[in-house]
Amino acid sequence: MDINTFSYGGIDSSEYGITCSRETHSILPEQRKYVKDVTYMDGTVDFGIGGYGVRVMTVDVYFYGDYFILRANREKIIAWLANYNGTAKQLIFGNDPTKYYLAKTYVAIQFENTTDGHIGSIQFEANPPWQYSNGILLTPAQISWNTTDLVIGNQYVKDFTASGSVRLTNAGTMSAKPIIKLIGNIPSGLMLSYNGAQWQYNASILYDGIKIDCNAQTVTRISDGVNLFGNVSLTKYAYFNLAPGQIEIFLTASGLGVYPLNLTMIVEFNPQYMG
C-alpha cells in the first residue's frame, strides 16, 4: 500500500498524524451525456456535446499514533476539513506535489479507533474535475496541446533533432516577454517564429548556447555573456512577447540530428497578472 500525506486548504495531514492511501489513481471522471429519445426509432440521438462531471475521490485515511492525540485535535480537524462559505480549497497529494485540485467535502466524515490504523475515509469532490499545474487547468485538450519535454518551475524545455515547434501555455492574464535559450548545435540560418514575428541567427555555434532576453532586448553567449547581436539578421530580429493562453514557437534549422547534433530550447518566463 502506497502511504502518503495530503494537503487541504494549505494544511498538511501530517500535522495531525494522518496519512492516506493513494492506491487508486483517478484518470477520467464520469462523462455527461446529452441524448434524446426519438419516437418510432430504436436508440437515441447523441448531440455530441458531452462534458465531464465533478471528480469524486474517496481517500482512505490512517492514524498510527496515540488516539488521545487524535481526540485532542478533533476541533482543529473539523475546522481543517470544513467548507466555509462554499469555497473550494486546494487539495494536494504527497505523491504528486506539483499539482492540485480545487475540492470540497460534502459527505459526512467520521473517524474511529481501530487496530489496523485505518480510521475512516474522506470524500473530496473536485470541480472542475482536472488538476492544476502552474496555474494551468490540465484538461485533456490542454495536456494534448503542451509538447514540452520537461517543465522546471517557469522554464519550458524542448529538445530538437529536426525543425519543429514547441507548444506551451502562458497561464497569466497579460503578455510576457521570455528569455529563450538555445543550447547545443546551432546551425547558421536558424530561425524562430512566433505569431508572425521572426528571429534569425546567421552564425554557427556548437557545444555552447545563445541567450535571447526579449525584455532586455539582448542576445548573448551563455558561457561567457559575450554580445552576439551582430550575428542576428538585419531583417528578422523580433523579440517575442507571449500572449496569454496557448503558445506555439516554431524552430527552423538545417543540420540538426540526434546527439551531438541536437538542440535544446528553453523558454523561460513568469506569467503576468493584471491588477
C-alpha positions as CSV (number, residue, x, y, z in Angstrom):
1,M,0.0,0.0,0.0
2,D,1.3,3.4,-1.0
3,I,1.1,5.6,2.1
4,N,1.3,9.4,1.7
5,T,0.1,12.6,3.3
6,F,-2.1,15.2,1.7
7,S,-2.6,18.9,2.0
8,Y,-6.0,20.5,2.1
9,G,-6.5,24.3,2.4
10,G,-2.8,24.8,3.0
11,I,-2.6,22.4,6.0
12,D,-0.8,19.1,5.7
13,S,-2.4,16.0,7.1
14,S,0.9,15.1,8.8
15,E,0.2,18.0,11.3
16,Y,-2.4,15.6,12.8
17,G,-0.5,12.4,12.2
18,I,-2.9,11.4,9.4
19,T,-1.8,9.6,6.3
20,C,-3.7,8.3,3.3
21,S,-3.7,5.5,0.8
22,R,-3.3,6.5,-2.8
23,E,-3.6,3.1,-4.5
24,T,-6.3,4.4,-6.8
25,H,-5.2,6.8,-9.5
26,S,-8.0,8.9,-10.9
27,I,-7.9,9.1,-14.7
28,L,-11.2,10.3,-16.1
29,P,-14.3,11.4,-14.2
30,E,-17.8,10.3,-15.2
31,Q,-18.7,11.8,-18.6
32,R,-22.0,13.6,-19.1
33,K,-24.3,12.5,-22.0
34,Y,-26.7,14.8,-23.9
35,V,-29.1,12.5,-25.7
36,K,-32.8,12.4,-26.7
37,D,-35.1,9.6,-27.4
38,V,-36.6,9.6,-31.0
39,T,-40.2,8.4,-31.5
40,Y,-40.5,5.3,-33.6
41,M,-36.8,4.7,-33.7
42,D,-34.5,2.4,-31.7
43,G,-31.9,4.1,-29.5
44,T,-31.3,7.8,-29.0
45,V,-29.7,10.8,-30.7
46,D,-26.4,11.8,-29.2
47,F,-25.8,15.5,-29.6
48,G,-22.1,15.1,-29.2
49,I,-21.7,17.9,-26.6
50,G,-20.9,15.7,-23.6
51,G,-18.7,17.1,-20.9
52,Y,-17.4,15.7,-17.7
53,G,-19.0,15.9,-14.2
54,V,-17.3,16.5,-10.9
55,R,-14.4,14.3,-9.9
56,V,-15.2,12.3,-6.7
57,M,-12.2,11.0,-4.8
58,T,-12.6,8.8,-1.8
59,V,-9.4,8.7,0.3
60,D,-8.8,6.1,3.0
61,V,-7.1,7.7,5.9
62,Y,-4.9,6.2,8.7
63,F,-3.6,7.2,12.1
64,Y,-0.8,5.2,13.8
65,G,-0.2,7.4,16.9
66,D,-1.8,7.6,20.3
67,Y,-5.6,8.1,19.8
68,F,-5.5,10.6,22.7
69,I,-3.7,12.9,20.3
70,L,-6.4,12.4,17.6
71,R,-9.2,13.2,20.1
72,A,-7.3,16.3,21.3
73,N,-7.1,17.6,17.7
74,R,-10.8,17.0,17.0
75,E,-11.9,20.6,16.7
76,K,-8.8,21.6,14.7
77,I,-9.5,18.7,12.3
78,I,-13.2,19.9,12.0
79,A,-12.0,23.4,11.1
80,W,-9.5,22.0,8.6
81,L,-11.9,19.8,6.6
82,A,-15.0,22.0,6.8
83,N,-16.2,24.1,3.8
84,Y,-16.5,27.8,4.6
85,N,-19.0,29.8,2.5
86,G,-18.9,27.2,-0.2
87,T,-15.3,28.0,-1.1
88,A,-13.2,25.1,-2.6
89,K,-9.7,24.6,-1.2
90,Q,-6.6,23.4,-2.8
91,L,-6.1,19.6,-2.4
92,I,-2.6,18.3,-3.0
93,F,-1.5,14.7,-2.6
94,G,2.0,14.0,-1.4
95,N,2.9,11.7,-4.3
96,D,2.0,14.5,-6.8
97,P,3.1,17.7,-5.0
98,T,3.4,20.0,-8.1
99,K,-0.3,19.7,-9.0
100,Y,-3.6,20.4,-7.1
101,Y,-7.3,20.1,-7.3
102,L,-9.9,22.7,-6.1
103,A,-12.1,20.5,-3.9
104,K,-14.8,20.4,-1.2
105,T,-16.0,17.8,1.3
106,Y,-19.7,17.1,1.2
107,V,-20.2,13.6,2.7
108,A,-20.2,13.2,6.5
109,I,-16.7,12.3,7.9
110,Q,-16.3,10.1,10.9
111,F,-13.0,8.7,12.4
112,E,-13.0,5.7,14.7
113,N,-10.3,3.9,16.7
114,T,-9.1,0.7,15.1
115,T,-6.4,-1.9,15.5
116,D,-5.0,-1.6,11.9
117,G,-4.7,2.2,11.8
118,H,-7.5,2.7,9.3
119,I,-9.7,5.3,10.9
120,G,-12.1,6.1,8.1
121,S,-12.3,7.9,4.7
122,I,-12.7,11.3,3.3
123,Q,-14.6,12.0,0.1
124,F,-13.5,15.0,-1.9
125,E,-15.3,16.5,-4.9
126,A,-13.3,18.5,-7.4
127,N,-15.0,20.9,-9.7
128,P,-13.5,21.4,-12.3
129,P,-12.5,17.8,-12.3
130,W,-9.0,18.4,-13.5
131,Q,-5.7,19.2,-11.7
132,Y,-3.9,22.5,-11.9
133,S,-0.2,22.9,-12.6
134,N,1.5,26.3,-12.6
135,G,-2.0,27.8,-12.6
136,I,-3.0,25.9,-15.8
137,L,-6.0,23.6,-15.8
138,L,-4.9,20.3,-17.1
139,T,-7.9,19.3,-19.2
140,P,-7.4,16.5,-21.8
141,A,-7.2,19.2,-24.6
142,Q,-4.6,21.2,-22.6
143,I,-2.5,18.1,-22.0
144,S,-2.6,17.3,-25.7
145,W,-1.6,20.9,-26.5
146,N,1.6,21.0,-24.5
147,T,4.6,19.4,-26.2
148,T,7.4,20.3,-23.8
149,D,9.8,17.5,-22.7
150,L,10.2,19.0,-19.3
151,V,8.9,21.8,-17.1
152,I,11.1,23.1,-14.3
153,G,9.4,26.0,-12.5
154,N,9.0,28.7,-15.1
155,Q,11.3,27.0,-17.6
156,Y,9.8,25.0,-20.5
157,V,12.3,22.6,-22.1
158,K,12.1,21.1,-25.6
159,D,14.8,19.0,-27.5
160,F,15.0,19.3,-31.3
161,T,16.6,16.8,-33.7
162,A,14.9,18.5,-36.7
163,S,12.9,21.5,-37.4
164,G,9.7,21.7,-35.5
165,S,7.8,23.6,-32.8
166,V,7.2,23.7,-29.1
167,R,3.8,24.3,-27.7
168,L,3.2,25.6,-24.1
169,T,0.8,27.8,-22.2
170,N,1.0,31.3,-20.7
171,A,-1.2,31.0,-17.7
172,G,-1.1,34.7,-17.0
173,T,-3.7,37.3,-18.0
174,M,-1.1,39.6,-19.7
175,S,1.6,39.1,-22.3
176,A,5.1,38.1,-21.0
177,K,8.5,38.7,-22.6
178,P,10.5,35.5,-22.3
179,I,14.2,34.5,-22.1
180,I,14.8,32.0,-24.8
181,K,18.0,29.8,-24.6
182,L,19.3,27.7,-27.5
183,I,21.8,25.2,-26.4
184,G,23.9,22.6,-28.3
185,N,24.2,22.5,-32.1
186,I,23.1,25.9,-33.5
187,P,23.4,25.9,-37.4
188,S,23.8,29.2,-39.2
189,G,20.5,30.4,-40.5
190,L,18.5,29.1,-37.6
191,M,15.1,30.9,-37.3
192,L,12.5,31.2,-34.6
193,S,8.9,32.2,-35.4
194,Y,6.0,33.2,-33.2
195,N,2.7,34.8,-34.1
196,G,4.1,36.3,-37.3
197,A,7.3,37.6,-35.7
198,Q,10.7,36.1,-36.8
199,W,14.2,35.9,-35.3
200,Q,17.2,34.6,-37.3
201,Y,20.8,33.8,-36.3
202,N,23.4,33.9,-39.1
203,A,26.4,32.1,-37.4
204,S,27.1,28.6,-36.2
205,I,27.6,27.5,-32.6
206,L,28.4,24.0,-31.3
207,Y,28.6,22.9,-27.7
208,D,27.5,26.3,-26.4
209,G,24.4,28.4,-26.4
210,I,22.6,31.6,-27.1
211,K,20.5,33.6,-24.6
212,I,17.8,35.8,-26.1
213,D,16.4,38.2,-23.4
214,C,13.3,39.6,-25.0
215,N,12.7,42.1,-22.2
216,A,16.2,43.5,-22.2
217,Q,16.4,43.0,-26.0
218,T,19.9,41.4,-25.8
219,V,21.5,38.4,-27.4
220,T,24.5,36.9,-25.6
221,R,26.5,33.7,-25.5
222,I,25.6,31.6,-22.5
223,S,29.0,30.5,-21.5
224,D,30.6,34.0,-21.1
225,G,27.9,36.6,-21.7
226,V,29.6,37.9,-24.9
227,N,27.3,40.1,-27.0
228,L,26.2,38.2,-30.1
229,F,23.7,40.6,-31.6
230,G,26.0,41.3,-34.6
231,N,25.1,37.8,-35.8
232,V,21.4,38.4,-35.8
233,S,19.6,39.0,-39.1
234,L,19.2,42.7,-40.0
235,T,15.6,42.0,-41.1
236,K,14.5,39.2,-38.7
237,Y,15.3,40.4,-35.2
238,A,12.0,40.3,-33.3
239,Y,11.9,40.0,-29.5
240,F,8.9,37.9,-28.8
241,N,6.0,38.9,-26.4
242,L,4.0,35.8,-25.5
243,A,0.2,36.4,-25.4
244,P,-1.9,34.8,-22.7
245,G,-3.1,31.3,-23.5
246,Q,-1.7,28.7,-25.8
247,I,1.7,29.5,-27.4
248,E,3.5,27.8,-30.3
249,I,7.1,28.8,-31.2
250,F,8.5,27.3,-34.4
251,L,12.2,26.5,-34.9
252,T,13.6,26.1,-38.4
253,A,17.1,24.9,-39.0
254,S,19.1,22.7,-41.3
255,G,21.8,20.2,-40.0
256,L,20.0,19.1,-36.8
257,G,20.1,15.5,-35.8
258,V,20.5,13.1,-32.9
259,Y,23.1,13.8,-30.3
260,P,25.6,15.5,-30.6
261,L,23.7,17.4,-33.4
262,N,20.6,18.1,-31.4
263,L,19.5,21.4,-30.0
264,T,17.7,22.2,-26.7
265,M,15.4,25.2,-26.4
266,I,14.4,26.6,-23.0
267,V,11.6,29.2,-22.9
268,E,11.6,31.0,-19.5
269,F,9.0,33.5,-18.3
270,N,6.9,34.5,-15.3
271,P,3.2,34.7,-16.0
272,Q,2.0,38.3,-15.6
273,Y,-1.4,39.1,-14.0
274,M,-3.4,42.3,-14.3
275,G,-4.1,44.2,-11.1
